[in-house]
Amino acid sequence: MSLRALAWKTAVVLGVAAGGLWVATHGVAGVGWGDVAAVLRGVTARQFGVLALIWLGGLGIYSLVLSAALPGLGVRRSLLLNLSGSAVANVIPFGGAVATALNWRMVRLWGHSNVAFVAFCVLTNALDVMTKLALPIVAVAALVAISMHVPAVLWAVAGGCAAVLLLAGLGHPLLLRPAKPAEDPDRRWRRVVQAHVRDSGTRIRDLVASHWPRLLPAAVGYIAAQVTLLYFCLQAVGLEPSVTVVLAAAAIERLGTLVPVTPAGTGVAEIGTIGWLVAAGLDPVDVVAGVLLYRVFLVIMEVPVGGVLLAGWAGRRRVATRRAAAEVLT
């Protein structure tokens, strides 16, 4: 990547993130940074420690998803893979591809094949997207169950998510359908691509069939941990929201993270989340403080923790390589 391209991408990411945060705080909530900072200073060390434990618990649950999607990976390496990849993706502009390449390098050194890694990436990303799409449907159902008014925009979002999930379910068999023979040389590359997709699809289907008792509960548990983290973040700044309101807020925030421009949808996810909580009647200053505190754990905390783990892994790899070279020489 050239220096000019890196500078351009950095400017886009910072512009979207900063602009979105400004809109969320000043435009949607109508509050100033000074008031928000004053509320955040009131969060005690004990409260922060509890939030950190919930955050770490969620990462531990998600490691079960990763280890099931790549048999033989293990929980410890799953945590390393997740946090190191997130640290890179959250620092480098549009760093998802770099994080994927890093993870590929790590799993290859651990003895896993390219085919296994491709299936791992497809399966984990598919589960991530599906749970994020399912959450708004669950949230709307919960709001209806307690006879709470559901805005038209939430109905539209839930309907759109349901439609996407339905189309994904209908389109899945097409990916596994054998390709028709074709003699045209120009179509050979299509057959090759279809064969790779079909092979990956078959491997993913086998993984789901054999590991779904671990994959599905862990994926749901991870989302539940994030909802819990948001609830306690809002409580830490003095709010007492209902669980259903927090569930809807988390659903909106999770959808915002699907926007690939900024790390974890920063600048986009906050607008909808803060807008919903303020519309639900909660104090705007406390809402902004609670949502930002929540996003600190999901976006910022992963950078130093993942960076330390990655540095430790790289250091151990260098030591192991030097020892191996020394043994060859002797």
Sequence and secondary structure as in RCSB ss.txt:
>XXXX:A:sequence
MSLRALAWKTAVVLGVAAGGLWVATHGVAGVGWGDVAAVLRGVTARQFGVLALIWLGGLGIYSLVLSAALPGLGV
RRSLLLNLSGSAVANVIPFGGAVATALNWRMVRLWGHSNVAFVAFCVLTNALDVMTKLALPIVAVAALVAISMHV
PAVLWAVAGGCAAVLLLAGLGHPLLLRPAKPAEDPDRRWRRVVQAHVRDSGTRIRDLVASHWPRLLPAAVGYIAA
QVTLLYFCLQAVGLEPSVTVVLAAAAIERLGTLVPVTPAGTGVAEIGTIGWLVAAGLDPVDVVAGVLLYRVFLVI
MEVPVGGVLLAGWAGRRRVATRRAAAEVLT
>XXXX:A:secstr
  HHHHHHHHHHHHHHHHHHHHIIIIIII   HHHHHHHHHT  HHHHHHHHHHHHHHHHHHHHHHHHHSTT  H
HHHHHHHHHHHHHHTTSTTTHHHHHHHHHHHHHHTT  HHHHHHHHHHHHHHHHHHHHHHHHHHHHHHHHTT   
 HHHHHHHHHHHHHHHHHHHHHHHHHS       GGGHHHHHHHHHHHHHHHHHHHHHHHHHHHHHHHHHHHHHH
HHHHHHHHHHHTT    HHHHHHHHHHHHHHTT  SSGGGTTTHHHHHHHHHHHTT  HHHHHHHHHHHHIIIII
THHHHHHHHHHHHHHHHHHHHHHHHHHHH 
